[in-house]
Amino acid sequence: MLDLAELARDTARAGRYLTQSLRLMVGVPDYGSYLAHHQATHPGRAPMSYEEFFRERQAARYSARVGKCC
């Protein structure tokens, strides 16, 4: 028998993955992934706000600067 709740969960999950993939394809950074990375690697420091994160990612993408966090 078809479980509608499970189907809804799977559809929502697929939608989130598709949205994330499309954003990455066009260069929109993923703030959720940044927060998870920041919490795992820099737990004692406060993360950037979404606005700060977005500006920093745009600057990194369009500048000739070389370098990464980790």
DSSP file (Angstrom, degrees, kcal/mol; ACC not computed):
  #  RESIDUE AA STRUCTURE BP1 BP2  ACC     N-H-->O    O-->H-N    N-H-->O    O-->H-N    TCO  KAPPA ALPHA  PHI   PSI    X-CA   Y-CA   Z-CA
    1    1 A M              0   0    0      0, 0.0     2,-0.4     0, 0.0     0, 0.0   0.000 360.0 360.0 360.0 144.4    0.0    0.0    0.0
    2    2 A L        -     0   0    0      1,-0.1     2,-0.8     4,-0.0     0, 0.0  -0.600 360.0-147.8 -77.1 122.5    1.2    3.5   -0.8
    3    3 A D     >  -     0   0    0     -2,-0.4     4,-2.3     1,-0.2     5,-0.2  -0.826   8.5-166.8 -94.2 107.1    2.2    5.5    2.3
    4    4 A L  H  > S+     0   0    0     -2,-0.8     4,-2.4     1,-0.2    -1,-0.2   0.838  85.5  54.6 -66.2 -33.7    1.4    9.1    1.5
    5    5 A A  H  > S+     0   0    0      2,-0.2     4,-2.1     1,-0.2    -1,-0.2   0.917 110.8  45.5 -66.0 -42.1    3.4   10.5    4.4
    6    6 A E  H  > S+     0   0    0      2,-0.2     4,-2.6     1,-0.2    -2,-0.2   0.899 112.4  51.3 -67.1 -40.5    6.5    8.7    3.3
    7    7 A L  H  X S+     0   0    0     -4,-2.3     4,-2.4     2,-0.2    -2,-0.2   0.899 109.8  50.2 -62.3 -41.2    5.9    9.8   -0.3
    8    8 A A  H  X S+     0   0    0     -4,-2.4     4,-2.4     2,-0.2    -2,-0.2   0.907 111.2  48.5 -64.2 -42.5    5.6   13.4    0.9
    9    9 A R  H  X S+     0   0    0     -4,-2.1     4,-2.5     2,-0.2    -2,-0.2   0.928 112.9  47.5 -62.4 -45.7    8.8   13.2    2.9
   10   10 A D  H  X S+     0   0    0     -4,-2.6     4,-2.4     1,-0.2    -2,-0.2   0.892 112.5  49.4 -64.2 -39.6   10.7   11.7   -0.1
   11   11 A T  H  X S+     0   0    0     -4,-2.4     4,-2.2     2,-0.2    -1,-0.2   0.906 111.4  48.8 -66.1 -41.6    9.3   14.3   -2.4
   12   12 A A  H  X S+     0   0    0     -4,-2.4     4,-2.2     2,-0.2    -2,-0.2   0.912 111.9  49.1 -63.8 -42.7   10.3   17.1   -0.1
   13   13 A R  H  X S+     0   0    0     -4,-2.5     4,-2.3     2,-0.2    -2,-0.2   0.920 111.1  49.4 -63.1 -44.3   13.8   15.7    0.3
   14   14 A A  H  X S+     0   0    0     -4,-2.4     4,-2.5     1,-0.2    -1,-0.2   0.892 109.7  52.6 -62.2 -39.3   14.2   15.4   -3.5
   15   15 A G  H  X S+     0   0    0     -4,-2.2     4,-2.6     2,-0.2    -1,-0.2   0.896 108.6  49.6 -63.2 -40.9   13.0   18.9   -3.9
   16   16 A R  H  X S+     0   0    0     -4,-2.2     4,-2.6     2,-0.2    -2,-0.2   0.922 112.5  47.3 -64.2 -44.1   15.6   20.2   -1.4
   17   17 A Y  H  X S+     0   0    0     -4,-2.3     4,-2.5     2,-0.2    -2,-0.2   0.906 113.0  48.7 -63.8 -41.5   18.4   18.3   -3.2
   18   18 A L  H  X S+     0   0    0     -4,-2.5     4,-2.7     2,-0.2     5,-0.2   0.925 112.0  48.8 -64.8 -44.2   17.3   19.6   -6.5
   19   19 A T  H  X S+     0   0    0     -4,-2.6     4,-2.5     2,-0.2    -2,-0.2   0.931 112.3  48.3 -60.8 -46.2   17.1   23.2   -5.2
   20   20 A Q  H  X S+     0   0    0     -4,-2.6     4,-2.3     1,-0.2    -2,-0.2   0.917 112.4  49.1 -60.8 -43.7   20.6   22.9   -3.7
   21   21 A S  H  X S+     0   0    0     -4,-2.5     4,-2.1     1,-0.2    -2,-0.2   0.922 111.7  48.1 -63.0 -44.9   22.0   21.4   -7.0
   22   22 A L  H  X S+     0   0    0     -4,-2.7     4,-1.6     1,-0.2    -1,-0.2   0.902 110.8  51.1 -64.6 -40.5   20.4   24.1   -9.1
   23   23 A R  H  X>S+     0   0    0     -4,-2.5     5,-3.0     1,-0.2     4,-0.6   0.918 110.8  48.6 -62.6 -42.3   21.7   26.9   -6.8
   24   24 A L  H ><5S+     0   0    0     -4,-2.3     3,-0.6     3,-0.2    -1,-0.2   0.864 106.8  57.1 -65.9 -34.8   25.2   25.4   -7.0
   25   25 A M  H 3<5S+     0   0    0     -4,-2.1    -1,-0.2     1,-0.2    -2,-0.2   0.857 112.9  39.5 -64.1 -35.1   25.1   25.2  -10.8
   26   26 A V  H 3<5S-     0   0    0     -4,-1.6    -1,-0.2    -3,-0.2    -2,-0.2   0.408 122.1-103.8 -97.8   2.5   24.3   28.9  -11.1
   27   27 A G  T <<5 +     0   0    0     -3,-0.6    -3,-0.2    -4,-0.6    -4,-0.1   0.635  68.7 145.3  91.8  14.4   26.8   29.9   -8.3
   28   28 A V      < -     0   0    0     -5,-3.0    -1,-0.3    -6,-0.2    -2,-0.1  -0.781  48.8-126.6 -85.8 120.3   24.4   30.7   -5.4
   29   29 A P        -     0   0    0      0, 0.0     2,-0.8     0, 0.0    25,-0.0  -0.254  13.2-121.1 -69.2 155.1   26.3   29.6   -2.3
   30   30 A D     >  -     0   0    0      1,-0.2     4,-1.8     2,-0.0     3,-0.1  -0.843  22.2-172.6-101.3 104.0   24.6   27.2    0.2
   31   31 A Y  H  > S+     0   0    0     -2,-0.8     4,-2.6     1,-0.2     5,-0.2   0.850  83.7  58.1 -65.5 -36.5   24.4   28.9    3.7
   32   32 A G  H  > S+     0   0    0      2,-0.2     4,-2.1     1,-0.2    -1,-0.2   0.906 107.2  46.8 -61.2 -42.5   23.2   25.7    5.4
   33   33 A S  H  > S+     0   0    0      2,-0.2     4,-2.7     1,-0.2    -1,-0.2   0.893 110.8  53.3 -66.0 -39.7   26.3   23.8    4.3
   34   34 A Y  H  X S+     0   0    0     -4,-1.8     4,-3.1     2,-0.2    -2,-0.2   0.932 108.5  49.7 -59.6 -45.9   28.5   26.7    5.4
   35   35 A L  H  X S+     0   0    0     -4,-2.6     4,-2.5     2,-0.2    -2,-0.2   0.906 111.8  48.0 -61.8 -41.8   26.8   26.6    8.9
   36   36 A A  H  X S+     0   0    0     -4,-2.1     4,-1.9     2,-0.2    -1,-0.2   0.925 114.4  46.2 -64.2 -44.1   27.4   22.9    9.2
   37   37 A H  H  X S+     0   0    0     -4,-2.7     4,-2.4     2,-0.2     5,-0.3   0.922 113.1  49.8 -62.1 -45.1   31.0   23.2    8.1
   38   38 A H  H  X S+     0   0    0     -4,-3.1     4,-2.9     1,-0.2     7,-0.2   0.912 110.6  49.0 -62.8 -44.1   31.6   26.1   10.4
   39   39 A Q  H  < S+     0   0    0     -4,-2.5    -1,-0.2    -5,-0.2    -2,-0.2   0.879 115.1  45.2 -63.4 -37.9   30.1   24.3   13.4
   40   40 A A  H  < S+     0   0    0     -4,-1.9    -2,-0.2    -5,-0.2    -1,-0.2   0.848 127.1  26.0 -75.6 -34.5   32.2   21.2   12.7
   41   41 A T  H  < S+     0   0    0     -4,-2.4    -2,-0.2     1,-0.2    -3,-0.2   0.672 132.7  29.3-106.9 -19.4   35.5   23.1   12.1
   42   42 A H    ><  +     0   0    0     -4,-2.9     3,-1.6    -5,-0.3    -1,-0.2  -0.402  65.3 156.9-136.0  58.2   35.2   26.3   14.1
   43   43 A P  T 3  S+     0   0    0      0, 0.0    -1,-0.1     0, 0.0    -4,-0.1   0.741  72.1  54.2 -64.0 -24.3   32.9   25.6   17.0
   44   44 A G  T 3  S+     0   0    0      2,-0.1     2,-0.3    -5,-0.0    -5,-0.1   0.550  97.9  76.8 -86.6  -6.0   34.2   28.4   19.2
   45   45 A R  S <  S-     0   0    0     -3,-1.6    -3,-0.1    -7,-0.2     0, 0.0  -0.789  83.1-114.6-109.0 148.1   33.6   31.2   16.7
   46   46 A A        -     0   0    0     -2,-0.3    -2,-0.1     1,-0.1     2,-0.0  -0.585  35.3-122.4 -76.3 137.3   30.4   32.8   15.7
   47   47 A P        -     0   0    0      0, 0.0    -1,-0.1     0, 0.0     2,-0.1  -0.336  31.1 -94.7 -74.8 162.2   29.4   32.2   12.0
   48   48 A M        -     0   0    0      1,-0.1     2,-0.0     2,-0.1   -13,-0.0  -0.386  42.4-107.2 -68.0 152.1   28.8   35.0    9.5
   49   49 A S     >  -     0   0    0      1,-0.1     4,-2.8    -2,-0.1     5,-0.2  -0.300  36.6-101.5 -68.7 167.2   25.3   36.2    9.0
   50   50 A Y  H  > S+     0   0    0      1,-0.2     4,-2.8     2,-0.2     5,-0.2   0.912 124.7  50.6 -58.9 -41.9   23.6   35.2    5.8
   51   51 A E  H  > S+     0   0    0      2,-0.2     4,-2.4     1,-0.2    -1,-0.2   0.920 112.1  45.8 -63.8 -44.7   24.3   38.7    4.3
   52   52 A E  H  > S+     0   0    0      2,-0.2     4,-2.5     1,-0.2    -2,-0.2   0.920 114.0  49.8 -62.4 -44.1   28.0   38.6    5.3
   53   53 A F  H  X S+     0   0    0     -4,-2.8     4,-2.6     2,-0.2    -2,-0.2   0.925 110.9  48.7 -60.5 -46.6   28.3   35.0    3.9
   54   54 A F  H  X S+     0   0    0     -4,-2.8     4,-2.4    -5,-0.2    -2,-0.2   0.927 112.7  47.2 -62.6 -46.0   26.7   36.0    0.6
   55   55 A R  H  X S+     0   0    0     -4,-2.4     4,-2.5     1,-0.2    -1,-0.2   0.913 112.9  49.6 -61.4 -43.1   28.9   39.1    0.2
   56   56 A E  H  X S+     0   0    0     -4,-2.5     4,-2.4     1,-0.2    -2,-0.2   0.911 111.8  47.8 -63.6 -43.0   32.0   37.1    1.0
   57   57 A R  H  X S+     0   0    0     -4,-2.6     4,-2.2     2,-0.2    -1,-0.2   0.889 111.9  49.8 -66.5 -39.3   31.1   34.3   -1.4
   58   58 A Q  H  X S+     0   0    0     -4,-2.4     4,-2.3    -5,-0.2    -2,-0.2   0.926 111.9  48.3 -63.9 -43.9   30.4   36.8   -4.2
   59   59 A A  H  X S+     0   0    0     -4,-2.5     4,-1.1     1,-0.2     6,-0.2   0.910 112.4  49.2 -62.2 -42.1   33.7   38.5   -3.6
   60   60 A A  H  < S+     0   0    0     -4,-2.4    -1,-0.2     1,-0.2    -2,-0.2   0.875 112.6  48.3 -65.1 -37.1   35.5   35.2   -3.7
   61   61 A R  H  < S+     0   0    0     -4,-2.2    -2,-0.2     1,-0.2    -1,-0.2   0.896 119.1  35.7 -71.2 -40.2   33.8   34.1   -6.9
   62   62 A Y  H  < S+     0   0    0     -4,-2.3     2,-0.2    -5,-0.2    -1,-0.2   0.402 103.7  80.1-101.0   3.4   34.4   37.3   -8.8
   63   63 A S  S  < S-     0   0    0     -4,-1.1    -4,-0.0    -3,-0.2     0, 0.0  -0.647  78.1-126.2-103.6 167.0   37.9   38.3   -7.6
   64   64 A A        +     0   0    0     -2,-0.2    -4,-0.1     2,-0.1    -1,-0.1   0.377  67.6 129.1 -89.7   3.3   41.3   36.9   -8.6
   65   65 A R        -     0   0    0     -6,-0.2     2,-0.4     1,-0.1    -2,-0.1  -0.323  47.6-150.0 -61.7 138.2   42.1   36.2   -5.0
   66   66 A V        +     0   0    0      2,-0.0     2,-0.2    -2,-0.0    -2,-0.1  -0.930  45.5  80.4-112.9 135.8   43.3   32.6   -4.4
   67   67 A G        -     0   0    0     -2,-0.4     2,-0.3    -7,-0.1     3,-0.1  -0.607  46.3-144.9 146.2 155.7   42.7   30.8   -1.1
   68   68 A K        -     0   0    0     -2,-0.2    -2,-0.0     1,-0.1     0, 0.0  -0.898  29.8-109.8-139.8 168.1   40.2   28.9    0.9
   69   69 A C              0   0    0     -2,-0.3    -1,-0.1     1,-0.1     0, 0.0   0.964 360.0 360.0 -63.7 -53.9   39.3   28.4    4.5
   70   70 A C              0   0    0     -3,-0.1    -1,-0.1     0, 0.0     0, 0.0   0.383 360.0 360.0-124.4 360.0   40.5   24.9    4.9
